[in-house]
Amino acid sequence: MRSHRPQAPRAGRRALTWRTALLVAGLALTGCAASPQASSSAAAPTTIGQTSVPKTQDPLKASWILTAVGVAEYPYMLNADGTQSSRFFTSATQDDDLNWTLQVKTGATFSDGSPVDAQAIADSLNAIQQGNPQSNASAGVITFASKGDTITATTQRKTRVLPSILAEFSNVIFKADGKGGYLYTGPYQVTGLDAGNSIDLAPNPSYPDASKRGHVTVKAFADADAMKLAIQSGALDMAFTLPPTVAEQLSGVDGLSVKTIDAGYQYFVRPNLQRGPLADATVRKALDLGLDRTAFVQALKGGSVANGLFAHYYSFAGQEKVVTDTAAAKALLDEAGWLAGPDGVRVKDGQKLSLSLITYASRPDLGIIMHIMVSQLGELGIAATTSVADDIRTAMTGGAYDLAMYAQHTAPTGEPSFFQNQFFRTGGANNLNGYSSATTDGLLDELGDLAPGAQRDAKAIEIQQQIHRDNAALLLVDPQWHIAVSKRLADYQPYCGDYYVVNPQLGLS
């Protein structure tokens, strides 16, 4: 979903200290020049540190992160209480299996003041359906046609949850500005972008309560120590997110609050099913039994062992009971023909059992898990190498890996079908590890024909059981995240993981 720069290797403590000090000094000077000291004004500027920021304003490439920083909006947005609402539609009515009627709400405008009418919405969503395959995951290609104040949506596959599909991260409302750029509808508009490094935002004058908001700058940090020093110095108002050790160090620091939140994300491993040892289901089962997830949770100082592919608080959360059984794992490896060699590493047909593990820098928790996992694999007689990818999707597409560490918010719309179709349907836009199961595809078709409720939840749970049975993803952790905020943002709450870091409430409390 995102492209990330790798974390630079440490060139020695002295070099890191000087780089960090210079970065923090620059931030502090910028902050002093931009804002009055000790201001409590609702319109005071805010500076946020994150592990990544947008690299582009293109809606086909950056829809999710532009919404996360308050620039773009989905047709239906998730609220902090888990409900959905829309600034663009008053109703969504299903006419038959494949057709819906959307009644457009008047009053919303783009950041230049032009109306977000039915034609503009249809043009926007059709462009996304044609230009971003991830938007086709839940119901196939959807076609939108406007007439007056209504839009007819025609889906390729059955769905009973079109509003949830229109809350998926690929679908945003936008239009070209005629100058090679784009106009959006969120509470903020872009005033400056240093691709991948920082983004400057001003209140969108067309959004409600614009006069109460101040300017916002979001800066990318690849180094947790630099982010820690920046918020300690007052150069940041929020550090989102922090590794557990850094969060502990900031707890009790005067003027700061450290919060622990349910991430909504899930941590899991995606085995390469197209090449290498993990194309063998027996080897995958051995790994599933050989991993001790409690060690991961302890190292992260929060969260719980995953019992499925969704956070524990969803009604469709999984019910899998992952267990650690090292003896059974070793027996399965023996059964698969991987026998212990003289140096303890397993061998088959003259080849050592060595796995390549990859992760990405913007999710430091995954690096912590990966290094513990290497030790656990060693206990099973499996050698391992590790690397940090610039872009995890590109790395997986290249195929030169065995285990890809992955973090994903699996239900950002409060609904299970998007993730399950994207990642596990044969040929799905995010099915990057080659999983193909006629059984799972059939279950996904059945899911699409069920309305929200107990039956749909049960089907989503059944799909998770099948995926776990196939070990198409190895469950790891249902995580919690740590963030630090200044006194001024003590009452401000990002929500839905990192989907709404900059939301309409920023500056209003």
C-alpha positions in Angstrom: 0.0 0.0 0.0 2.9 2.3 0.6 6.3 2.9 -0.5 8.9 3.4 2.2 12.6 4.3 2.5 14.7 1.8 4.3 16.0 2.8 7.7 19.7 3.8 7.2 22.2 1.6 9.0 23.8 3.2 12.1 27.2 4.6 11.2 28.3 4.7 14.8 26.9 6.4 17.9 28.7 9.7 17.3 27.4 10.0 13.7 23.9 9.2 14.7 24.0 11.7 17.6 25.1 14.6 15.3 22.5 13.8 12.7 19.8 13.6 15.3 20.8 16.8 16.9 20.9 18.7 13.6 17.5 17.4 12.7 15.9 18.3 16.0 17.5 21.7 15.9 16.1 22.4 12.5 12.7 21.3 13.6 12.8 23.5 16.7 13.9 26.5 14.7 11.1 25.9 12.2 8.6 25.6 15.1 9.8 28.8 16.8 9.5 30.8 13.6 6.0 29.5 12.8 4.2 29.7 16.1 3.9 31.9 19.1 5.3 30.5 22.2 3.0 29.0 24.8 0.0 29.7 22.6 -3.2 28.0 23.4 -5.1 29.3 20.4 -7.3 26.8 18.6 -5.6 28.1 15.3 -2.0 27.5 16.5 0.1 25.4 14.0 0.6 21.8 14.7 3.6 19.6 13.8 3.3 15.8 13.7 6.0 13.2 13.3 5.2 10.0 11.5 7.1 7.1 9.9 5.9 8.2 6.4 4.2 11.0 4.6 2.8 11.3 1.0 5.1 11.1 -1.9 2.5 12.4 -4.4 -0.9 14.0 -4.5 -2.1 11.5 -7.2 -5.4 9.9 -6.0 -4.5 6.6 -7.8 -1.3 6.2 -5.8 -1.8 8.0 -2.5 -5.6 7.9 -1.7 -5.0 6.3 1.7 -2.2 8.5 3.0 -3.8 11.7 1.7 -6.9 10.8 3.7 -4.8 9.9 6.7 -3.4 13.5 6.8 -6.8 15.1 6.3 -6.6 16.1 2.7 -8.9 13.6 1.0 -12.1 12.0 2.0 -13.8 8.7 1.2 -17.4 8.8 0.0 -18.3 7.1 3.4 -16.0 7.8 6.3 -15.6 5.8 9.5 -16.2 7.7 12.7 -14.3 7.2 15.9 -17.2 5.2 17.4 -17.1 2.7 14.5 -20.1 4.0 12.6 -20.1 5.3 9.0 -21.3 8.6 7.8 -21.1 10.5 4.5 -20.9 14.2 3.5 -21.8 13.3 0.0 -24.8 10.9 0.1 -28.1 10.9 2.0 -28.9 7.3 1.2 -27.7 4.1 -0.6 -30.5 1.8 -1.8 -30.0 -1.6 -3.4 -32.3 -2.1 -6.4 -31.3 -5.6 -7.3 -28.2 -8.0 -7.0 -25.9 -5.7 -9.0 -27.5 -2.2 -9.0 -27.7 0.5 -6.3 -29.1 4.1 -6.3 -27.1 6.7 -4.4 -28.9 10.0 -3.4 -26.4 12.8 -3.5 -26.3 15.3 -0.7 -26.0 19.0 -1.7 -23.6 21.4 -0.1 -20.2 19.7 -0.2 -17.5 21.5 -2.2 -13.9 20.9 -3.3 -11.2 23.1 -1.8 -11.6 25.7 -4.6 -15.3 26.1 -3.7 -16.7 24.2 -6.7 -19.6 21.9 -6.0 -19.2 18.2 -5.4 -22.2 17.2 -7.4 -23.4 13.8 -8.8 -21.4 14.2 -12.0 -18.2 15.1 -10.1 -18.6 12.1 -7.8 -19.3 9.7 -10.6 -16.3 10.9 -12.7 -14.0 10.6 -9.6 -15.1 7.1 -8.7 -15.1 5.8 -12.3 -11.5 7.1 -12.7 -10.5 5.2 -9.6 -12.3 2.0 -10.6 -10.4 2.1 -14.0 -7.1 3.3 -12.7 -6.6 1.5 -9.4 -7.2 -2.3 -9.3 -7.3 -2.3 -5.5 -10.7 -0.6 -5.8 -12.1 -3.7 -7.6 -11.4 -6.1 -4.7 -14.8 -6.4 -3.0 -17.3 -6.3 -5.9 -15.3 -6.3 -9.1 -15.4 -3.2 -11.3 -18.1 -0.8 -10.3 -19.6 1.6 -12.8 -21.1 4.9 -11.7 -23.6 6.9 -13.8 -25.1 10.2 -12.7 -28.6 11.6 -13.4 -29.6 14.8 -11.6 -28.9 14.4 -7.9 -28.7 10.6 -8.1 -26.0 8.1 -9.1 -26.6 4.5 -10.2 -23.8 2.1 -9.2 -23.5 -1.2 -11.0 -21.3 -3.8 -9.5 -19.6 -6.7 -11.3 -20.2 -9.1 -8.4 -22.9 -9.2 -5.8 -22.5 -7.1 -2.7 -24.8 -6.1 0.2 -22.4 -3.5 1.6 -21.8 -0.9 -1.1 -21.4 1.9 1.5 -18.6 0.0 3.1 -17.0 -0.5 -0.3 -17.2 3.3 -0.7 -15.3 3.7 2.6 -12.3 1.6 1.3 -9.0 3.3 1.1 -8.8 3.3 -2.7 -12.0 5.4 -3.1 -11.6 9.1 -2.6 -13.5 12.1 -4.0 -11.3 14.3 -6.2 -11.0 16.2 -9.5 -8.2 17.6 -11.6 -7.5 21.3 -11.0 -6.6 22.0 -14.6 -3.0 22.8 -13.7 -1.7 19.2 -13.5 -2.8 18.8 -9.8 -5.8 17.7 -7.9 -8.5 19.1 -5.7 -9.9 17.3 -2.7 -12.6 17.8 0.0 -11.0 17.1 3.4 -10.5 19.6 6.3 -7.0 20.5 5.0 -5.4 21.3 1.7 -1.8 20.9 0.6 0.4 24.0 0.6 3.7 22.3 0.2 5.0 18.8 -0.4 8.6 17.5 0.0 7.9 14.1 -1.4 8.3 11.4 1.3 9.8 13.9 3.8 7.2 16.4 4.8 3.8 17.9 3.9 2.5 21.3 4.8 -1.3 21.8 5.2 -3.6 24.7 5.5 -7.3 24.6 6.5 -9.6 24.0 3.6 -11.7 27.2 3.5 -14.6 25.2 2.1 -14.8 22.7 5.0 -16.9 23.4 8.1 -15.2 25.1 11.0 -12.2 26.1 8.8 -11.6 29.3 10.8 -11.0 27.3 14.0 -8.2 25.2 12.5 -4.5 26.1 12.2 -1.8 25.0 9.8 -0.4 21.5 10.1 3.0 20.1 9.1 3.6 16.3 9.0 7.2 15.2 9.0 8.6 11.7 8.2 11.0 10.1 10.6 12.9 6.9 9.8 14.6 6.9 13.2 12.7 6.5 16.4 15.4 8.2 18.5 15.1 11.4 16.3 11.4 11.4 16.8 11.8 11.0 20.5 14.2 13.9 20.7 12.0 16.0 18.5 8.9 15.7 20.8 11.0 16.1 23.9 12.4 19.4 22.6 8.9 20.7 21.7 9.5 20.5 17.9 6.6 18.1 17.6 3.1 18.1 19.0 2.5 14.4 18.3 4.8 11.4 17.6 2.9 8.7 15.8 3.9 5.9 16.4 6.7 4.9 18.8 8.5 1.6 19.5 7.7 0.2 23.0 11.2 1.0 24.4 10.9 4.7 23.3 7.4 4.9 24.6 8.6 3.7 28.0 11.4 6.3 28.0 8.9 9.1 27.4 6.5 8.0 30.0 6.5 10.5 32.9 8.3 13.2 30.9 6.9 16.5 31.9 4.6 18.1 29.3 4.0 14.9 27.4 1.4 12.2 27.5 2.0 8.7 26.1 -1.0 6.8 24.9 -1.5 3.1 24.1 -4.2 2.5 21.5 -5.6 -0.6 19.8 -4.1 -0.4 16.3 -6.8 -2.1 14.3 -3.9 -3.5 12.3 -2.9 -7.1 12.3 0.7 -8.4 12.1 1.2 -11.5 10.1 3.7 -13.3 7.8 3.0 -13.9 4.1 4.9 -17.0 2.9 6.0 -17.2 -0.7 3.7 -19.9 -2.1 5.1 -19.8 -5.6 8.7 -20.8 -5.0 11.0 -22.2 -2.4 10.4 -24.4 0.7 7.2 -22.7 1.7 5.4 -23.8 -1.4 5.1 -27.0 0.6 2.1 -26.9 2.9 3.8 -29.2 5.3 6.7 -26.8 5.8 4.2 -23.9 6.3 2.4 -25.9 9.0 5.6 -26.7 10.7 6.4 -23.0 10.9 2.9 -22.2 12.2 3.5 -24.7 15.1 7.1 -23.6 15.7 6.5 -19.9 16.2 6.0 -18.7 19.8 3.8 -15.6 19.5 3.8 -14.8 23.2 7.5 -13.8 22.8 6.5 -11.3 20.2 3.8 -9.8 22.4 6.2 -9.5 25.3 8.8 -7.8 23.2 6.2 -5.3 21.9 5.0 -4.6 25.4 1.4 -4.7 24.3 -1.2 -6.4 22.2 -2.2 -10.1 22.2 -1.6 -13.2 20.2 -3.6 -13.1 17.0 -6.6 -15.4 16.8 -7.4 -14.5 13.2 -7.0 -11.8 10.6 -9.1 -9.1 12.4 -8.7 -7.2 15.6 -10.3 -8.8 18.6 -13.1 -6.3 19.0 -14.8 -7.0 15.7 -17.9 -9.3 15.6 -16.2 -11.2 12.8 -12.9 -11.6 14.5 -11.3 -15.0 14.1 -11.5 -17.9 16.5 -8.3 -19.7 15.6 -6.3 -21.2 18.5 -2.7 -20.9 17.5 -0.4 -23.1 19.6 3.3 -23.6 19.9 4.5 -27.2 19.6 8.2 -27.3 18.8 8.3 -31.1 18.8 5.4 -31.4 16.3 7.0 -28.7 14.1 10.2 -30.7 14.0 8.4 -33.9 13.2 6.6 -32.2 10.2 9.9 -30.9 8.9 11.3 -34.5 9.1 8.2 -35.7 7.2 8.8 -33.1 4.5 12.3 -34.5 4.0 14.2 -31.7 5.7 16.5 -33.6 8.0 19.0 -32.2 10.5 22.5 -31.8 9.1 25.8 -32.1 11.0 25.7 -28.3 11.8 22.1 -28.5 13.0 20.7 -26.9 9.9 18.2 -29.1 8.1 19.1 -30.4 4.6 17.1 -31.9 1.7 18.6 -33.1 -1.5 21.9 -31.4 -0.6 20.3 -28.0 0.0 20.2 -26.4 3.4 16.8 -25.1 4.7 17.5 -21.3 4.7 14.7 -18.8 4.6 14.9 -15.2 3.4 12.8 -12.8 5.7 11.9 -9.3 4.6 10.3 -6.4 6.4 10.0 -2.6 5.9 11.2 0.3 8.0 8.0 2.2 8.6 6.7 -0.6 10.8 9.5 -1.0 13.4 7.4 -3.5 15.4 7.8 -6.0 12.5 11.6 -5.7 12.7 11.4 -6.6 16.4 9.3 -9.6 15.7 11.5 -10.6 12.8 14.7 -10.8 14.8 13.0 -12.9 17.5 11.6 -15.1 14.7 15.1 -15.8 13.4 16.1 -17.2 16.8 12.9 -19.4 16.9 13.6 -20.7 13.4 17.1 -21.6 14.4 15.7 -23.8 17.2 13.8 -25.7 14.5 17.0 -26.2 12.4 16.2 -23.5 9.9 18.8 -20.9 8.9 17.6 -17.4 8.0 18.6 -14.1 6.4 16.9 -10.8 6.9 16.6 -7.6 4.9 14.6 -4.3 4.9 12.8 -3.5 1.7 12.2 0.0 0.4 8.8 -1.1 -0.8 7.3 -4.3 0.6 4.9 -4.7 -2.2 7.6 -4.4 -4.9 9.8 -6.8 -3.0 7.1 -9.4 -2.8 6.2 -8.9 -6.5 9.8 -9.6 -7.3 9.6 -13.0 -5.5 13.0 -13.0 -4.0 11.8 -13.8 -0.4 10.4 -16.7 1.6 8.6 -14.9 4.5 7.3 -11.3 4.2 6.5 -9.5 7.5 3.3 -7.6 7.0 1.2 -5.1 8.9 -2.3 -4.2 7.6 -5.4 -2.6 8.9 -7.7 -5.4 7.9 -11.1 -3.7 8.5 -10.8 0.1 8.3 -14.4 0.3 7.1 -15.6 -1.9 10.0 -16.3 -4.7 7.4 -14.3 -7.8 6.5 -14.8 -8.4 2.7 -12.3 -5.8 1.3 -9.3 -7.3 3.0 -10.3 -10.9 2.4 -10.9 -10.3 -1.3 -7.8 -8.2 -1.8 -5.4 -10.5 -0.2 -6.8 -14.0 -0.6 -9.0 -14.1 -3.7 -7.2 -15.7 -6.7 -5.7 -12.8 -8.6 -6.7 -10.2 -6.0 -4.9 -6.9 -6.2 -3.0 -7.5 -3.0 -2.6 -11.3 -3.4 1.1 -10.9 -3.8 2.3 -14.3 -2.5 0.4 -16.5 -5.0 -2.4 -17.9 -2.9 -5.1 -19.7 -4.9 -7.9 -21.7 -3.5 -11.2 -22.6 -5.2 -12.6 -23.2 -1.7 -11.7 -19.8 -0.5 -12.9 -18.1 -3.7 -16.3 -19.8 -3.3 -16.6 -18.7 0.3 -15.8 -15.2 -0.8 -18.5 -15.3 -3.4 -20.9 -16.4 -0.6 -19.8 -13.6 1.6 -20.6 -11.1 -1.1 -24.2 -12.3 -1.2 -24.8 -11.8 2.6 -26.1 -8.7 4.3 -24.4 -7.4 7.4 -25.3 -9.5 10.5 -24.6 -12.8 12.1 -24.6 -14.9 8.9 -22.0 -12.6 7.3 -19.9 -12.6 10.4 -20.0 -16.4 10.5 -18.9 -16.6 6.8 -16.0 -14.2 7.4 -14.9 -16.4 10.3 -15.2 -19.5 8.1 -13.0 -17.8 5.5 -10.3 -17.2 8.2 -10.5 -20.8 9.2 -9.8 -21.9 5.6 -6.9 -19.4 5.2 -5.4 -20.6 8.5 -5.9 -24.2 7.4 -3.9 -23.5 4.2 -1.4 -21.3 6.2 -1.6 -18.7 3.4 -0.8 -16.2 6.2 0.9 -17.0 9.5 -0.9 -15.2 12.3 1.3 -13.2 14.6 0.0 -10.4 16.8 -3.1 -8.3 17.3 -1.1 -5.2 18.2 -1.4 -2.0 20.3 0.5 1.1 19.3 2.1 3.9 21.3 1.9 7.6 20.6 3.2 10.7 22.4 1.4 14.0 22.5 2.1 17.5 23.9 -0.2 19.0 26.5 -2.0 21.0 23.7 -3.1 17.7 22.0 -3.7 15.8 25.2 -7.4 15.4 24.3 -6.9 14.8 20.6 -7.4 11.2 19.4 -6.4 9.7 16.1 -8.4 6.6 15.4 -8.7 3.5 13.2 -5.0 2.9 13.4 -3.3 5.4 11.2 -6.2 6.0 8.8 -7.3 9.2 10.5 -4.2 10.6 12.1 -5.2 14.1 11.0 -9.0 14.2 11.3 -11.6 17.0 11.5 -11.3 17.3 15.3 -7.7 18.4 15.2 -7.5 21.9 16.7 -11.2 22.0 17.7 -10.9 20.5 21.2 
